[in-house]
Structure formats: C-alpha cells, structure tokens
Amino acid sequence: MPYKNYIGGKWVAPRSGNYFDSLNPHTTKSLGNFPKSNREDVLLAIDAAEKTLPSWKTVPAPKRGEILLRFAQLLRKDKERLARIMTKEMGKVLNETRGDVQEAIDTAEYMAGEGRRLFGHTTPSELPDKSCMTIRLPLGVVAVITPWNFPIAIPAWKIMPALICGNTVVFKPSSDTPLCAIEFVKLLEKAGVPKGVVNLVMGSGPEIGDVLIRSERIRGISFTGHKDTGKYIAAHAGLKKVGLEMGGKNPIIVMDDADVDLAVDGVLWAAFGTTGQRCTACSRVIVHKKILRKFERALLKRVRKLKLGSGLSPLTDVGPLVNKAALDKSNTYVHIGLKEGAKLLCGGKPAKGPGYYFQPTIFTNVAADMRIAREEIFGPVLSIIAVKDLKEATSVANGVEYGLSSSIYTKDIKNAFVAMRDIEAGITYVNSPTIGAEVHLPFGGVKSTGNGTREAGIEGINEFSEIKTIYVDYSGRLQKAQGIE
Ligand code: NAD
C-alpha cells in the first residue's frame, strides 16, 4: 500500500496519482512508495492550514504547550522504534538516531515551556496615563522545508516553535526521508494536534517546494538545506519572513599546546560521525605545524580502526552515505583533491556495497584555497591544513563562504578567547568538536550559512512570531507624542 499525505487531519492519496521510492542506503532496497505530490496537493494543504488558523491561534499558548508535552512523551515511548526506522531510511548509526529523537524530545519540552512565557515587553510611555507594551503573535500559515540528515530533530526544531507561537504548518520533508516524516506526524496526531494544524505534503523540492515559497498565503518559510536551495528560496519568496539554515565547511583549529589525544577524539567524531553528513561536521582541521606529524599519526591510527557497516549493528562506527548522488559527490571530490595536489593519507574510494559506502578519507598537504578545503562535500572527507600560528589559523578558518560551527583545541586561555572573538561562525567550541548543539541555545550561522535567523533556544521563537506594539491611553484626552501641542 502506498503511503499518503496528511492534509486537514486525514491521510489522503495525492491528487497527482504519482509516487516515488525511499531507499534504504544500506541495502539500496525500497522502503515503500510515497506521494510525489503536485501543485494541487500543496494548495489543498495550504487551504487546510488557513482554515484552522483562526481557532488554533486563539488556543491559550500553555494549552498548546500541553500538546507539545504529550508529543514529547510519545516520542520518548517510541524512541527505539523511531531510531530504527531512521537508521533504515538514512543510514546513520543507531546511537546517533537515538540522539536525533532525544533532540526532538528536548525541543518539544523546551518549547512547551515557552507556552508559559512568549514574553513581550512593557515600557513607560513618554506621556502621562499611557501604557506601552509589545505582544507576540503568530505569522499565520508557515512552510517548513527540511533536509534528510536529522529527519526527526530538524522538523521538531521548526514545528515545535511554530506551534507554540500559534502558527499552522505545511510540512515538506526531504524525499530521502519521507517515512520519518510520516512517523513524526502520526505522533503529532496522537498527541492531539487538531486537524489541519500540521499538514504533510511529500514530493519534489523544485516542484512542490516552489509552490510553497511563491504562495502569498504562506507568511513564513523555515528552511534547512543546501546553500543553493536556500539562495533560490530567498530570491523567490517575496516579502514573507524567511529563515535559512544552510551548509558549512567547519574548521577545528588544533594549536601546538593542545591535548592531541583529546583533539583526535573530537576530530574523529566531528569528521566521520554521521558519515560526515552533518551541517556542523568538521571537514577542515587546521593544525599548528609544530604538532602536525604527531597529530596525523594519532588520527590515522584511530581512523583505520573505524568499522563501516549497517547502522543497525552495534559494531558499526560509520554507516553508508544517504544515496548514490552523495557517494558520487565524495568520489568526485577525491579526484578533485588529487588533481589539486593534496596528498591522500587514507581512504579515497567507495567501500564494499551493496550500500552507498565510502571509506573514511583524509587529505593532507592541503592548501586553504583548494576546492576540497572550501566547498561542502557532505561526506567522510577531511582536509588537514598546516599553519604557523593562530593568526594564520583564524585567517584560514575564515577563508570560506560558510560560517556555521568552529572549534579550537588549546590550553592557552588567550588563544581560546581570540578564537571566540575572531572566527567568523555562528558557533565556536573550545576543546570540544564542532558538533554537539544543545536545544536551549541558539543555533545558526553567518555568511552563506544563513540569513541571520537562529533556531532553538529563546531565539527559535523569533522566527515564528511577529511583534506587535500596543499603546493604551487611559488619560481620557487626546495626547500627542514628540511634544506636539
Ligand atoms: P537540499 O537543499 O537538497 O534539500 C532540503 C529541502 O529543500 C528538501 O526538502 C528539498 O526537497 C527541498 N527543496 C529542494 N529544492 C527546492 C526548491 N527549489 N524550493 C523549495 N524546496 C526545495 O538539502 P539536503 O541535501 O536535504 O540537505 C543537506 C544540506 O543541508 C547540506 O548543505 C547541509 O549542510 C544542510 N544542513 C544545514 C543545517 C543547518 O542547520 N544549518 C542542518 C542540516 C543540514
């Protein structure tokens, strides 16, 4: 039986009548047929979201929070099952997919609490017997467009703040992870999210995503994905509020005073966890030349022990890449790196299938201006760049168009503070790797990584709310501001 869209509280077959397969990247076998929706399907979803908006936005926010808490409880109960589905659909190892579900639980709980805050400001008026304040209102119908690499956590990062602020949602997940999206929405339904508040439409980004971004009935778009898609959305979304979270080329700086073993631990996890397919994955290690050889030796020893295989096996360290295109991309970049003159320390080839496996790969002798050191590969391919001091290290770190996450390993507090100040990124870690975001802190990047919005934490609700300014005059006479008589 093919899967269905979820529109207006009902599971419905797509008007298009078309379907696509979602493949298990370990077996390359299909997990089922999912709606390849068309314009008409999207318009129905927008209709449903619009229809429910007036009632949903007047539900008291703490009551909306109660639904989010029920959702968190259901996620917790279903954590293992969801983690296994996620591993089957996108390859990430079970330990990490459990973390993905946990992140959604944490987000739902955090945003449920926001239902009792959603603070505005009160401030004195310049006039007597007059009161001033701001209140937070929903945007209206918002589109949530998500990538495949955190198929439960990223929808939660967006849909939880959207709901607590009183918006209704049209959710378009990645075509690599439609099954995870269906499971996510089923739990929302079970938690008591009213009909039409969250609508799920699956299908091609360029086809149905385009309808969403151009629709004037959509008041906000929250997108996470590739830089080129984000730029396209920014150019075609018109005047609606747009939040963009895009790629990275995240550096870890390892100074000559660093604890090398600790740095190796961090680099290993940041570069090869999720098979390098995290927006915050480390793809550049910028190493002080005094410790370069020691660092390389220690890293190589650890990388050679990494076990590739099904994410469901507890013995596996590195799962497959998500699809054939991702495998080809890593392969292509290895050829580019070799042509550019970088030296391959290990890996460099697809690994034994049938799944989309690629060997953990390290290049050294990498120059900062090589393409492998500047472009997002989104695979297990790491570049090592040697530098003479912190000044050169930060200049290399900043010499790319992205600015999401970053890290420095050092024991010198001065190095740490200079790095915190000078690295152009939305996030800087000290003595820990580029991954490890916590949901009560804002998340996002600078330069081509984003457009200034932040997800998670208190900042996360700004993306999904408008501020309204209120003046209440109880003087009983006409008063004019700016001293006008
Ligand atoms: P992608 O841009 O290919 O797809 C993301 C979503 O956009 C999908 O749902 C896709 O169908 C949709 N889409 C594609 N074309 C569209 C269009 N023209 N209009 C509207 N929607 C469209 O990205 P991906 O391959 O799924 O994800 C990987 C990328 O996401 C990487 O670049 C990674 O760094 C980035 N990412 C960023 C963050 C972050 O928070 N900054 C987090 C995770 C992933």
Residues whose N, C-alpha, C, O or C-beta is under 5 A from the ligand:
A	BS01	NAD	I145 T146 P147 W148 K172 P173 S174 S175 G203 S204 G205 P206 G209 D210 T224 G225 H226 K227 T229 E245 M246 G247 G248 R278 C279 T449
